[in-house]
Amino acid sequence: MEKALKIEIVTPQKLVFEGNAVSISLPGSGSPFQVLKGHAPIVSTLDKGQIKIDTGSGKKIFESNGGFTEVNNNVVSVLVETAEEII
């Protein structure tokens, strides 16, 4: 699979993750959602939960306490208060 997304997860303290991925699943405030290549531009609030990234060569999972995300032109910016990698 082509790694079509550029993903950044940022907290006030540090850059937690930066890289390319096939998909990302996020705990949206309305409902959880997944972002793939070509996703429509959005801004969404995030609830406490897991952020799951499929890098194409493995999976990464972060536990977060909520924040915001912006998706635009296959770039996903995730701004959260905390994010701890659990896998």
Protein Blocks (a to p, Z undefined) as FASTA:
>chain_A
ZZfbccddddfkbcfbgcddfbdcdddfkbccdddehiacddddddeddddddehjaccd
dddebdcdddeehiacdddfbdcdfZZ
